[in-house]
Amino acid sequence: MSGDMERGRQQEAQDFLNLLRAQVQAEQGTSGRLPGTGAAVRDLTERLLRDSFNAEQGNDPRVRARVEQEATRNLRNQDDVFAEMFAGMQDHIERTAKARIQGDGLDLAAMRPLISHLRTGQLNAVSMRVPGRHGAHLVLVEDQMPLFASKLSKAVAWSFPYGPAAAEGLIDVRWNLAAAVERIETVPEVAERFTDIVVAYAVSGRVGDAGHHLLPPGPFNLAGMLRDALEYFVIGHEYAHIISGHLNSAVRRKGVLPVEEAEVLAYSWGQEFDADLIGMVLSLNAGIEHDNRDLWVGFLGVSLFFDALDVMDRAVALLQTGDEHARQLGSHPPSDLRKQRLRAVLPQMADADRVRMTLELADIQGQIIGELWARTRPALLSLHRRGVPTARSWRTIPKETGDPGTAPTASH
C-alpha cells in the first residue's frame, strides 16, 4: 500500500472517530480531554502523597519526584497516551503475525486498524468499518480500560505476599494461595483497594475516582508486566479478527454504541473463540520476542483480561439489579468458557513443565481475584439497596447463555 493511501485511510478513520466522540460527548455530557495544567499536576501530586505516604516520606525529594512524574503521566491527553501505548504493541503484533501466522497474500499493513478510545460502555473492544472510499477499520477501546487495567493489575499484584528481594524491584512473589488469602484477611487495605477501584468504575464510570496507591518496587513491576500482557492480548485479539477474515463475515449491528446509528461488527461466539486463540498466540509470542516477557506472565495477563471483564459484568449487574448474573456489558461468550478453551491449547505452545507452572500460577491468580470479589460484592449490594445507580455510560444486555446470533440492543 502506498504511503498516501495509508495516510488517507488513517485520516478517514480519525475524522470518523472525531465525529463519534462529539456525538458521545453530546449524549453523555462528557469531555474527551483530561486537564494537564501545572496546577492540576500539583493538586494530584499532593493527593497521591497524602493518600499513599506518611509526612516524612512525603517530604523526601526522591519520593516527591516519583509521585509528580506519576501525576504528570496520569494527566496527559488521552490521545497521546493511547497513541504511544498502542503504536509499539501494534508493530510487535504485526511482526509476530508476519513471522508465525500470516498467510500468502495477507497484507496486514494494508489492513492496519486505527485503535483508539471512546466511552463505549463495555470492556470488550468494539470494531467497525469506517464509511468512506478508503475502507478504513476502527477499533475502539473503552476509554477507561487502560487505567482500569493498570489499577486492577496493581490491586492483584498487591495481594500476593513477597520475599525480601521485592524491595529491590525483583518479582520475589510467594506463589501460594493460602499465604495470599491470609494476607487478604489480615491486611484490610488489600481488599479495600480492589473494592475502591471496582465501585468507583461501576458507579461513576471513572476509574480515576478511586484512590491512588503507589506500590513498593517488586509489586509495582509485577503489576506493570500484568498490565502490558493484558493490553497485548486485547490488541492481538483484534488482529486475529483481521487475520481470520471476520471483518468481511461479521454481522453489522446498530445500537451497540452510545451513538445509536453507528454500525459495529458483531462477531459470533465461534469467531470470538477463534480470535481468542490466535490473539493469545500473537500476544504471548510478541511478548516473548519483543519484550522478553516469560510465557507465564503473558498468560496471566490473558487470564486477567477475562477476570476483569467478569468482575465488571458482575459489578454493574449487581448494582443495577441486585443479581450479579442478570446482565452483562455487551455481547460476548462467558469469560470462564473462554479461559478454559485457551488453557486447553496452551500445552501446544511450550514444554510440559512450563505449561504446568503457568497454569498453576493462573489458577492462584484467578482464585485470589475470586477472594477479592467476594469482599467487594457486599459493598455493591449495599449501594444497590440504597438506590445508588450505575454510571449512565454502561451499556448492558441480559446475560447470555448461548450464542445469541442476532444479539439484543444494549441498554443503559
Contacts in CASP RR format, 6 or more apart in sequence:
PFRMAT RR
TARGET T0000
AUTHOR 0000-0000-0000
METHOD contacts of the structure
MODEL  1
MSGDMERGRQQEAQDFLNLLRAQVQAEQGTSGRLPGTGAAVRDLTERLLR
DSFNAEQGNDPRVRARVEQEATRNLRNQDDVFAEMFAGMQDHIERTAKAR
IQGDGLDLAAMRPLISHLRTGQLNAVSMRVPGRHGAHLVLVEDQMPLFAS
KLSKAVAWSFPYGPAAAEGLIDVRWNLAAAVERIETVPEVAERFTDIVVA
YAVSGRVGDAGHHLLPPGPFNLAGMLRDALEYFVIGHEYAHIISGHLNSA
VRRKGVLPVEEAEVLAYSWGQEFDADLIGMVLSLNAGIEHDNRDLWVGFL
GVSLFFDALDVMDRAVALLQTGDEHARQLGSHPPSDLRKQRLRAVLPQMA
DADRVRMTLELADIQGQIIGELWARTRPALLSLHRRGVPTARSWRTIPKE
TGDPGTAPTASH
1 107 0 8 1.000
1 109 0 8 1.000
1 110 0 8 1.000
5 134 0 8 1.000
6 109 0 8 1.000
6 110 0 8 1.000
6 112 0 8 1.000
8 134 0 8 1.000
8 136 0 8 1.000
9 134 0 8 1.000
9 135 0 8 1.000
9 136 0 8 1.000
10 114 0 8 1.000
10 136 0 8 1.000
12 130 0 8 1.000
12 132 0 8 1.000
12 133 0 8 1.000
12 134 0 8 1.000
12 135 0 8 1.000
12 136 0 8 1.000
13 113 0 8 1.000
13 114 0 8 1.000
13 130 0 8 1.000
13 136 0 8 1.000
13 137 0 8 1.000
13 138 0 8 1.000
14 114 0 8 1.000
16 130 0 8 1.000
16 131 0 8 1.000
16 136 0 8 1.000
16 138 0 8 1.000
17 114 0 8 1.000
17 116 0 8 1.000
17 118 0 8 1.000
17 138 0 8 1.000
17 140 0 8 1.000
20 118 0 8 1.000
20 140 0 8 1.000
20 257 0 8 1.000
20 259 0 8 1.000
20 262 0 8 1.000
21 32 0 8 1.000
21 118 0 8 1.000
23 258 0 8 1.000
23 259 0 8 1.000
24 30 0 8 1.000
24 118 0 8 1.000
24 119 0 8 1.000
24 257 0 8 1.000
24 258 0 8 1.000
24 259 0 8 1.000
25 31 0 8 1.000
25 32 0 8 1.000
27 258 0 8 1.000
27 259 0 8 1.000
28 119 0 8 1.000
28 258 0 8 1.000
28 392 0 8 1.000
28 393 0 8 1.000
30 119 0 8 1.000
30 393 0 8 1.000
32 78 0 8 1.000
32 143 0 8 1.000
33 77 0 8 1.000
33 78 0 8 1.000
34 74 0 8 1.000
34 75 0 8 1.000
34 76 0 8 1.000
34 77 0 8 1.000
34 78 0 8 1.000
35 75 0 8 1.000
36 75 0 8 1.000
36 76 0 8 1.000
36 77 0 8 1.000
40 75 0 8 1.000
41 68 0 8 1.000
41 71 0 8 1.000
41 72 0 8 1.000
41 75 0 8 1.000
44 71 0 8 1.000
44 74 0 8 1.000
44 75 0 8 1.000
44 212 0 8 1.000
45 64 0 8 1.000
45 67 0 8 1.000
45 68 0 8 1.000
45 71 0 8 1.000
47 212 0 8 1.000
48 67 0 8 1.000
48 70 0 8 1.000
48 71 0 8 1.000
48 212 0 8 1.000
48 214 0 8 1.000
49 57 0 8 1.000
49 58 0 8 1.000
49 63 0 8 1.000
49 64 0 8 1.000
49 67 0 8 1.000
51 211 0 8 1.000
51 212 0 8 1.000
51 213 0 8 1.000
52 67 0 8 1.000
52 212 0 8 1.000
52 213 0 8 1.000
52 214 0 8 1.000
53 63 0 8 1.000
53 67 0 8 1.000
53 214 0 8 1.000
57 63 0 8 1.000
58 64 0 8 1.000
58 67 0 8 1.000
66 214 0 8 1.000
67 214 0 8 1.000
70 212 0 8 1.000
70 214 0 8 1.000
73 81 0 8 1.000
74 147 0 8 1.000
78 117 0 8 1.000
78 143 0 8 1.000
79 116 0 8 1.000
79 117 0 8 1.000
81 146 0 8 1.000
82 115 0 8 1.000
82 116 0 8 1.000
82 117 0 8 1.000
82 141 0 8 1.000
82 146 0 8 1.000
83 116 0 8 1.000
85 146 0 8 1.000
85 231 0 8 1.000
86 115 0 8 1.000
86 116 0 8 1.000
86 235 0 8 1.000
89 231 0 8 1.000
89 232 0 8 1.000
89 235 0 8 1.000
89 286 0 8 1.000
90 112 0 8 1.000
90 115 0 8 1.000
90 235 0 8 1.000
90 239 0 8 1.000
92 232 0 8 1.000
92 286 0 8 1.000
92 287 0 8 1.000
92 289 0 8 1.000
92 290 0 8 1.000
92 291 0 8 1.000
93 232 0 8 1.000
93 235 0 8 1.000
93 236 0 8 1.000
93 239 0 8 1.000
93 282 0 8 1.000
93 283 0 8 1.000
93 286 0 8 1.000
94 108 0 8 1.000
94 109 0 8 1.000
94 112 0 8 1.000
94 239 0 8 1.000
95 286 0 8 1.000
95 289 0 8 1.000
95 290 0 8 1.000
96 282 0 8 1.000
96 285 0 8 1.000
96 286 0 8 1.000
96 289 0 8 1.000
96 290 0 8 1.000
97 108 0 8 1.000
97 239 0 8 1.000
97 243 0 8 1.000
97 282 0 8 1.000
98 108 0 8 1.000
100 281 0 8 1.000
100 282 0 8 1.000
100 285 0 8 1.000
101 243 0 8 1.000
101 278 0 8 1.000
101 281 0 8 1.000
101 282 0 8 1.000
102 108 0 8 1.000
102 243 0 8 1.000
106 243 0 8 1.000
108 239 0 8 1.000
108 242 0 8 1.000
108 243 0 8 1.000
111 137 0 8 1.000
111 242 0 8 1.000
111 247 0 8 1.000
112 137 0 8 1.000
113 127 0 8 1.000
113 136 0 8 1.000
113 137 0 8 1.000
113 138 0 8 1.000
113 139 0 8 1.000
113 238 0 8 1.000
113 242 0 8 1.000
114 136 0 8 1.000
114 137 0 8 1.000
114 138 0 8 1.000
114 139 0 8 1.000
115 125 0 8 1.000
115 139 0 8 1.000
115 141 0 8 1.000
115 235 0 8 1.000
115 238 0 8 1.000
116 138 0 8 1.000
116 139 0 8 1.000
116 140 0 8 1.000
116 141 0 8 1.000
117 140 0 8 1.000
117 141 0 8 1.000
117 142 0 8 1.000
117 143 0 8 1.000
117 145 0 8 1.000
117 146 0 8 1.000
118 126 0 8 1.000
118 140 0 8 1.000
118 141 0 8 1.000
118 142 0 8 1.000
118 143 0 8 1.000
118 257 0 8 1.000
119 142 0 8 1.000
119 143 0 8 1.000
119 144 0 8 1.000
119 258 0 8 1.000
119 393 0 8 1.000
120 126 0 8 1.000
120 140 0 8 1.000
120 141 0 8 1.000
120 142 0 8 1.000
120 143 0 8 1.000
120 257 0 8 1.000
120 258 0 8 1.000
120 395 0 8 1.000
121 142 0 8 1.000
121 258 0 8 1.000
121 329 0 8 1.000
121 393 0 8 1.000
121 394 0 8 1.000
121 395 0 8 1.000
121 412 0 8 1.000
122 142 0 8 1.000
122 329 0 8 1.000
122 330 0 8 1.000
122 394 0 8 1.000
122 395 0 8 1.000
122 410 0 8 1.000
123 142 0 8 1.000
123 145 0 8 1.000
123 148 0 8 1.000
123 308 0 8 1.000
123 309 0 8 1.000
123 312 0 8 1.000
123 329 0 8 1.000
124 309 0 8 1.000
124 329 0 8 1.000
124 330 0 8 1.000
124 332 0 8 1.000
125 139 0 8 1.000
125 140 0 8 1.000
125 141 0 8 1.000
125 142 0 8 1.000
125 234 0 8 1.000
125 237 0 8 1.000
125 238 0 8 1.000
126 139 0 8 1.000
126 140 0 8 1.000
126 256 0 8 1.000
126 257 0 8 1.000
126 264 0 8 1.000
127 137 0 8 1.000
127 138 0 8 1.000
127 139 0 8 1.000
127 140 0 8 1.000
127 238 0 8 1.000
127 241 0 8 1.000
127 247 0 8 1.000
127 250 0 8 1.000
127 264 0 8 1.000
127 265 0 8 1.000
127 267 0 8 1.000
128 137 0 8 1.000
128 138 0 8 1.000
128 140 0 8 1.000
128 262 0 8 1.000
128 263 0 8 1.000
128 264 0 8 1.000
128 265 0 8 1.000
129 135 0 8 1.000
129 136 0 8 1.000
129 137 0 8 1.000
129 138 0 8 1.000
129 247 0 8 1.000
129 252 0 8 1.000
129 263 0 8 1.000
129 265 0 8 1.000
130 136 0 8 1.000
130 137 0 8 1.000
130 138 0 8 1.000
137 242 0 8 1.000
137 247 0 8 1.000
139 238 0 8 1.000
140 257 0 8 1.000
141 234 0 8 1.000
144 201 0 8 1.000
144 205 0 8 1.000
144 206 0 8 1.000
144 207 0 8 1.000
145 234 0 8 1.000
146 231 0 8 1.000
147 207 0 8 1.000
147 208 0 8 1.000
148 197 0 8 1.000
148 201 0 8 1.000
148 207 0 8 1.000
148 308 0 8 1.000
148 312 0 8 1.000
149 227 0 8 1.000
149 230 0 8 1.000
149 231 0 8 1.000
149 304 0 8 1.000
149 305 0 8 1.000
149 308 0 8 1.000
150 223 0 8 1.000
150 224 0 8 1.000
150 227 0 8 1.000
151 197 0 8 1.000
151 207 0 8 1.000
151 208 0 8 1.000
151 210 0 8 1.000
152 194 0 8 1.000
152 197 0 8 1.000
152 304 0 8 1.000
152 308 0 8 1.000
152 311 0 8 1.000
153 223 0 8 1.000
153 224 0 8 1.000
153 226 0 8 1.000
153 227 0 8 1.000
153 230 0 8 1.000
153 304 0 8 1.000
154 193 0 8 1.000
154 213 0 8 1.000
154 215 0 8 1.000
154 219 0 8 1.000
154 220 0 8 1.000
154 223 0 8 1.000
155 190 0 8 1.000
155 193 0 8 1.000
155 194 0 8 1.000
155 197 0 8 1.000
155 372 0 8 1.000
156 194 0 8 1.000
156 223 0 8 1.000
156 226 0 8 1.000
156 304 0 8 1.000
156 365 0 8 1.000
156 368 0 8 1.000
156 369 0 8 1.000
156 372 0 8 1.000
157 215 0 8 1.000
157 219 0 8 1.000
157 220 0 8 1.000
157 222 0 8 1.000
157 223 0 8 1.000
157 224 0 8 1.000
157 226 0 8 1.000
158 190 0 8 1.000
158 193 0 8 1.000
158 213 0 8 1.000
158 215 0 8 1.000
158 219 0 8 1.000
158 223 0 8 1.000
159 180 0 8 1.000
159 183 0 8 1.000
159 184 0 8 1.000
159 190 0 8 1.000
159 194 0 8 1.000
159 368 0 8 1.000
159 371 0 8 1.000
159 372 0 8 1.000
160 173 0 8 1.000
160 174 0 8 1.000
160 175 0 8 1.000
160 180 0 8 1.000
160 183 0 8 1.000
160 219 0 8 1.000
160 222 0 8 1.000
160 368 0 8 1.000
161 173 0 8 1.000
161 174 0 8 1.000
161 176 0 8 1.000
161 179 0 8 1.000
161 180 0 8 1.000
161 182 0 8 1.000
161 183 0 8 1.000
162 172 0 8 1.000
162 173 0 8 1.000
162 174 0 8 1.000
162 216 0 8 1.000
162 218 0 8 1.000
162 219 0 8 1.000
163 172 0 8 1.000
163 173 0 8 1.000
163 174 0 8 1.000
164 172 0 8 1.000
165 172 0 8 1.000
166 172 0 8 1.000
166 173 0 8 1.000
166 216 0 8 1.000
166 217 0 8 1.000
166 218 0 8 1.000
166 219 0 8 1.000
167 216 0 8 1.000
167 217 0 8 1.000
167 218 0 8 1.000
168 217 0 8 1.000
168 218 0 8 1.000
169 216 0 8 1.000
169 217 0 8 1.000
169 218 0 8 1.000
169 220 0 8 1.000
169 221 0 8 1.000
170 218 0 8 1.000
170 221 0 8 1.000
171 218 0 8 1.000
171 221 0 8 1.000
171 222 0 8 1.000
171 225 0 8 1.000
172 218 0 8 1.000
173 222 0 8 1.000
174 180 0 8 1.000
175 360 0 8 1.000
175 361 0 8 1.000
175 364 0 8 1.000
176 364 0 8 1.000
177 363 0 8 1.000
177 364 0 8 1.000
177 367 0 8 1.000
177 368 0 8 1.000
180 364 0 8 1.000
180 368 0 8 1.000
180 371 0 8 1.000
181 368 0 8 1.000
181 371 0 8 1.000
183 190 0 8 1.000
184 190 0 8 1.000
184 191 0 8 1.000
184 368 0 8 1.000
184 371 0 8 1.000
184 372 0 8 1.000
184 375 0 8 1.000
190 372 0 8 1.000
191 371 0 8 1.000
191 372 0 8 1.000
191 375 0 8 1.000
191 376 0 8 1.000
193 211 0 8 1.000
193 213 0 8 1.000
194 372 0 8 1.000
194 373 0 8 1.000
194 375 0 8 1.000
194 376 0 8 1.000
195 372 0 8 1.000
195 375 0 8 1.000
195 376 0 8 1.000
195 379 0 8 1.000
196 210 0 8 1.000
196 211 0 8 1.000
197 207 0 8 1.000
197 210 0 8 1.000
198 311 0 8 1.000
198 312 0 8 1.000
198 315 0 8 1.000
198 376 0 8 1.000
198 380 0 8 1.000
199 210 0 8 1.000
199 315 0 8 1.000
199 376 0 8 1.000
199 379 0 8 1.000
199 380 0 8 1.000
199 383 0 8 1.000
200 206 0 8 1.000
200 207 0 8 1.000
200 208 0 8 1.000
200 209 0 8 1.000
200 210 0 8 1.000
200 211 0 8 1.000
201 207 0 8 1.000
201 210 0 8 1.000
201 312 0 8 1.000
201 315 0 8 1.000
201 391 0 8 1.000
202 312 0 8 1.000
202 315 0 8 1.000
202 316 0 8 1.000
202 319 0 8 1.000
202 380 0 8 1.000
202 390 0 8 1.000
202 391 0 8 1.000
202 394 0 8 1.000
203 209 0 8 1.000
203 319 0 8 1.000
203 383 0 8 1.000
203 388 0 8 1.000
203 389 0 8 1.000
203 390 0 8 1.000
203 391 0 8 1.000
204 391 0 8 1.000
205 390 0 8 1.000
205 391 0 8 1.000
205 393 0 8 1.000
205 394 0 8 1.000
206 391 0 8 1.000
214 220 0 8 1.000
215 223 0 8 1.000
225 293 0 8 1.000
225 297 0 8 1.000
226 297 0 8 1.000
226 300 0 8 1.000
226 301 0 8 1.000
226 304 0 8 1.000
228 291 0 8 1.000
228 293 0 8 1.000
229 283 0 8 1.000
229 287 0 8 1.000
229 293 0 8 1.000
229 297 0 8 1.000
229 298 0 8 1.000
229 299 0 8 1.000
229 300 0 8 1.000
229 301 0 8 1.000
229 302 0 8 1.000
229 304 0 8 1.000
230 301 0 8 1.000
230 302 0 8 1.000
230 304 0 8 1.000
230 305 0 8 1.000
230 308 0 8 1.000
232 283 0 8 1.000
232 286 0 8 1.000
232 287 0 8 1.000
232 298 0 8 1.000
233 279 0 8 1.000
233 280 0 8 1.000
233 283 0 8 1.000
233 298 0 8 1.000
233 301 0 8 1.000
233 302 0 8 1.000
233 305 0 8 1.000
234 305 0 8 1.000
235 283 0 8 1.000
236 278 0 8 1.000
236 279 0 8 1.000
236 282 0 8 1.000
236 283 0 8 1.000
236 286 0 8 1.000
237 275 0 8 1.000
237 276 0 8 1.000
237 279 0 8 1.000
237 283 0 8 1.000
238 275 0 8 1.000
239 278 0 8 1.000
239 279 0 8 1.000
239 282 0 8 1.000
240 274 0 8 1.000
240 275 0 8 1.000
240 276 0 8 1.000
240 277 0 8 1.000
240 278 0 8 1.000
240 279 0 8 1.000
240 282 0 8 1.000
241 247 0 8 1.000
241 250 0 8 1.000
241 265 0 8 1.000
241 267 0 8 1.000
241 271 0 8 1.000
241 275 0 8 1.000
243 278 0 8 1.000
244 271 0 8 1.000
244 274 0 8 1.000
244 275 0 8 1.000
244 278 0 8 1.000
246 265 0 8 1.000
246 267 0 8 1.000
246 271 0 8 1.000
246 274 0 8 1.000
246 275 0 8 1.000
247 265 0 8 1.000
249 271 0 8 1.000
250 265 0 8 1.000
250 266 0 8 1.000
250 267 0 8 1.000
250 268 0 8 1.000
250 271 0 8 1.000
251 265 0 8 1.000
251 266 0 8 1.000
251 268 0 8 1.000
251 405 0 8 1.000
251 406 0 8 1.000
252 263 0 8 1.000
252 264 0 8 1.000
252 265 0 8 1.000
252 266 0 8 1.000
253 263 0 8 1.000
253 264 0 8 1.000
253 265 0 8 1.000
253 266 0 8 1.000
253 406 0 8 1.000
253 407 0 8 1.000
254 260 0 8 1.000
254 261 0 8 1.000
254 262 0 8 1.000
254 263 0 8 1.000
254 264 0 8 1.000
254 409 0 8 1.000
255 261 0 8 1.000
255 262 0 8 1.000
255 409 0 8 1.000
255 410 0 8 1.000
256 262 0 8 1.000
256 264 0 8 1.000
256 266 0 8 1.000
256 330 0 8 1.000
256 395 0 8 1.000
256 409 0 8 1.000
256 410 0 8 1.000
257 264 0 8 1.000
257 395 0 8 1.000
258 393 0 8 1.000
258 395 0 8 1.000
258 412 0 8 1.000
266 331 0 8 1.000
266 407 0 8 1.000
267 275 0 8 1.000
268 403 0 8 1.000
268 405 0 8 1.000
269 333 0 8 1.000
269 402 0 8 1.000
269 403 0 8 1.000
270 333 0 8 1.000
270 403 0 8 1.000
272 332 0 8 1.000
272 333 0 8 1.000
272 338 0 8 1.000
273 333 0 8 1.000
273 338 0 8 1.000
273 341 0 8 1.000
276 338 0 8 1.000
276 341 0 8 1.000
276 342 0 8 1.000
277 341 0 8 1.000
277 342 0 8 1.000
277 345 0 8 1.000
280 299 0 8 1.000
280 302 0 8 1.000
280 342 0 8 1.000
280 345 0 8 1.000
281 349 0 8 1.000
283 298 0 8 1.000
283 302 0 8 1.000
284 295 0 8 1.000
284 298 0 8 1.000
284 299 0 8 1.000
284 302 0 8 1.000
284 349 0 8 1.000
287 293 0 8 1.000
287 298 0 8 1.000
288 294 0 8 1.000
288 295 0 8 1.000
295 349 0 8 1.000
295 350 0 8 1.000
295 354 0 8 1.000
295 358 0 8 1.000
296 354 0 8 1.000
296 357 0 8 1.000
296 358 0 8 1.000
296 361 0 8 1.000
296 362 0 8 1.000
299 346 0 8 1.000
299 358 0 8 1.000
299 359 0 8 1.000
299 362 0 8 1.000
300 358 0 8 1.000
300 361 0 8 1.000
300 362 0 8 1.000
300 365 0 8 1.000
302 342 0 8 1.000
303 339 0 8 1.000
303 362 0 8 1.000
303 365 0 8 1.000
303 366 0 8 1.000
304 365 0 8 1.000
304 369 0 8 1.000
306 335 0 8 1.000
306 336 0 8 1.000
306 338 0 8 1.000
306 339 0 8 1.000
307 335 0 8 1.000
307 365 0 8 1.000
307 366 0 8 1.000
307 369 0 8 1.000
309 329 0 8 1.000
309 332 0 8 1.000
309 335 0 8 1.000
310 335 0 8 1.000
310 336 0 8 1.000
311 369 0 8 1.000
311 373 0 8 1.000
311 376 0 8 1.000
312 329 0 8 1.000
313 324 0 8 1.000
313 327 0 8 1.000
313 328 0 8 1.000
313 329 0 8 1.000
313 335 0 8 1.000
314 324 0 8 1.000
314 325 0 8 1.000
314 373 0 8 1.000
314 377 0 8 1.000
315 324 0 8 1.000
315 376 0 8 1.000
315 380 0 8 1.000
316 327 0 8 1.000
316 329 0 8 1.000
316 390 0 8 1.000
316 394 0 8 1.000
316 396 0 8 1.000
317 323 0 8 1.000
317 324 0 8 1.000
317 325 0 8 1.000
317 326 0 8 1.000
317 327 0 8 1.000
317 328 0 8 1.000
317 396 0 8 1.000
317 399 0 8 1.000
318 324 0 8 1.000
318 377 0 8 1.000
318 380 0 8 1.000
318 381 0 8 1.000
318 384 0 8 1.000
319 380 0 8 1.000
319 383 0 8 1.000
319 384 0 8 1.000
319 388 0 8 1.000
319 389 0 8 1.000
319 390 0 8 1.000
320 326 0 8 1.000
320 327 0 8 1.000
320 384 0 8 1.000
320 389 0 8 1.000
320 390 0 8 1.000
320 396 0 8 1.000
321 327 0 8 1.000
321 384 0 8 1.000
322 381 0 8 1.000
322 384 0 8 1.000
324 377 0 8 1.000
325 399 0 8 1.000
326 398 0 8 1.000
326 399 0 8 1.000
327 396 0 8 1.000
327 397 0 8 1.000
327 398 0 8 1.000
327 399 0 8 1.000
328 396 0 8 1.000
328 397 0 8 1.000
328 398 0 8 1.000
328 399 0 8 1.000
328 400 0 8 1.000
329 394 0 8 1.000
329 395 0 8 1.000
329 396 0 8 1.000
330 395 0 8 1.000
330 396 0 8 1.000
330 397 0 8 1.000
330 407 0 8 1.000
330 410 0 8 1.000
331 397 0 8 1.000
331 400 0 8 1.000
331 404 0 8 1.000
331 407 0 8 1.000
331 408 0 8 1.000
332 400 0 8 1.000
333 400 0 8 1.000
333 402 0 8 1.000
333 403 0 8 1.000
334 400 0 8 1.000
343 359 0 8 1.000
343 362 0 8 1.000
346 355 0 8 1.000
346 358 0 8 1.000
346 359 0 8 1.000
347 355 0 8 1.000
349 355 0 8 1.000
350 358 0 8 1.000
392 412 0 8 1.000
393 412 0 8 1.000
394 412 0 8 1.000
395 410 0 8 1.000
395 411 0 8 1.000
395 412 0 8 1.000
396 410 0 8 1.000
396 411 0 8 1.000
396 412 0 8 1.000
397 407 0 8 1.000
397 408 0 8 1.000
397 409 0 8 1.000
397 410 0 8 1.000
397 411 0 8 1.000
398 408 0 8 1.000
400 407 0 8 1.000
END
